[in-house]
Amino acid sequence: MMNKMKSSTGTRCPVCGMGIDEKSAKKVEYNGQTYFVASDGCKARFQADPARYAGKAAESGSTSTHGHHDGGHGCC
C-alpha cells in the first residue's frame, strides 16, 4: 500500500513538505508501506526516524513548512 501526503501539486514529501512528482521521487519502505520523499537527504532523515515521518504522511491535509532550509540539510 502506498502512503502519500497530497498537495495541490500532487504528492507532498513527509520530511520537508515539498510537492514532489512520484515518478522522480525517492521511495522508502516502512511497515509494509511505500512512502515518497523529495531527495536522498529526506530519505536519510525518514530512515533515521520513520515513525515520526510516517505519521506526517498519514495525516491528510497536514501542512508542512519548508523552513528547515535555514539549517541546510540538503534535501533540494
Contact map, one row per residue, 1 for C-alpha under 8 A:
1110000000000000000000000000000111000000000000000000000000000000000000000000
1111000000000000000000000000000011100000000000000000000000000000000000000000
1111100000000000000000000000000011110000000000000000000011000000000000000000
0111110000111000000000000000000000110000000000000000000011000000000000000000
0011111000111100000000000000000000000000000000000000000111111100000000000000
0001111111110000000000000000000000000000000000000000000000011000000000000000
0000111111110000001000000000000000000000000000000000000000001000000000000000
0000011111000000000000000000000000000000000000000000000000000000000000000000
0000011111100000001100000000000000000000000000000000000000000000000000000000
0000011111110000001110000000000000000000000000000000000000000000000000000000
0001111011111000001111000000000000010000000000000000000000000000000000000000
0001111001111100111100000000000000011000000000000000000000000000000000000000
0001100000111111111100000000000000011100000000000000000010000000000000000000
0000100000011111100000000000000000011000000000000000110110000001000000000000
0000000000001111100000000000000000001000010011000000100100000000000000000000
0000000000001111110000000000000000000100010000000000000000000001110100000010
0000000000011111111000000000000000000000000000000000000000000011110000000000
0000000000011001111100000000000000000100000000000000000000000000010000000000
0000001011111000111110000000000000000100000000000000000000000000000000000000
0000000011111000011111011000000000001100000000000000000000000000000000000000
0000000001100000001111111000000000000000000000000000000000000000000000000000
0000000000100000000111111100000000010000000000000000000000000000000000000000
0000000000000000000011111000000000000000000000000000000000000000000000000000
0000000000000000000111111100000000000000000000000000000000000000000000000000
0000000000000000000111111110000000011110000000000000000000000000000000000000
0000000000000000000001011111000000011111001000000000000000000000000000000000
0000000000000000000000001111100001111000001000000000000000000000000000000000
0000000000000000000000000111110001111000001001100000000000000000000000000000
0000000000000000000000000011111111100000000000000000000000000000000000000000
0000000000000000000000000001111111100000000000000100010000000000000000000000
0000000000000000000000000000111110000000000000000000000000000000000000000000
1000000000000000000000000000111111000000000000000000000000000000000000000000
1110000000000000000000000000111111100000000000000000000000000000000000000000
1110000000000000000000000011110111110000000000000000000000000000000000000000
0111000000000000000000000011110011111000000000000000010010000000000000000000
0011000000111100000001001111000001111100000000000000000000000000000000000000
0000000000011110000100001111000000111110011000000000000000000000000000000000
0000000000001001011100001100000000011111011000000000000000000000000000000011
0000000000000000000000001100000000001111111000000000000000000000000000000011
0000000000000000000000000100000000000111111100000000000000000000000000000010
0000000000000000000000000000000000000011111110000000000000000000000000001110
0000000000000011000000000000000000001111111111000000000000000000000000000010
0000000000000000000000000111000000001111111111100000000000000000000000000000
0000000000000000000000000000000000000001111111110000000000000000000000000000
0000000000000010000000000000000000000000111111111000000000000000000000000000
0000000000000010000000000001000000000000011111111101100000000000000000000000
0000000000000000000000000001000000000000001111111100000000000000000000000000
0000000000000000000000000000000000000000000111111100000000000000000000000000
0000000000000000000000000000000000000000000011111111100000000000000000000000
0000000000000000000000000000010000000000000001111111110000000000000000000000
0000000000000000000000000000000000000000000000001111111000000000000000000000
0000000000000000000000000000000000000000000001001111111100000000000000000000
0000000000000110000000000000000000000000000001001111111110000000000000000000
0000000000000100000000000000010000100000000000000111111111000000000000000000
0000000000000000000000000000000000000000000000000011111111100000000000000000
0000100000000110000000000000000000000000000000000001111111100100000000000000
0011100000001100000000000000000000100000000000000000111111110000000000000000
0011100000000000000000000000000000000000000000000000011111110000000000000000
0000100000000000000000000000000000000000000000000000001111111100000000000000
0000110000000000000000000000000000000000000000000000000011111100000000000000
0000111000000000000000000000000000000000000000000000000000111110000000000000
0000100000000000000000000000000000000000000000000000000100111111000000000000
0000000000000000100000000000000000000000000000000000000000001111100000000000
0000000000000101100000000000000000000000000000000000000000000111110000000000
0000000000000001100000000000000000000000000000000000000000000011111100000000
0000000000000001110000000000000000000000000000000000000000000001111110000000
0000000000000000000000000000000000000000000000000000000000000000111111000000
0000000000000001000000000000000000000000000000000000000000000000111111111000
0000000000000000000000000000000000000000000000000000000000000000011111111100
0000000000000000000000000000000000000000000000000000000000000000001111110000
0000000000000000000000000000000000000000000000000000000000000000000111111000
0000000000000000000000000000000000000000000000000000000000000000000111111110
0000000000000000000000000000000000000000100000000000000000000000000110111110
0000000000000000000000000000000000000000100000000000000000000000000010011111
0000000000000001000000000000000000000111110000000000000000000000000000011111
0000000000000000000000000000000000000110000000000000000000000000000000000111
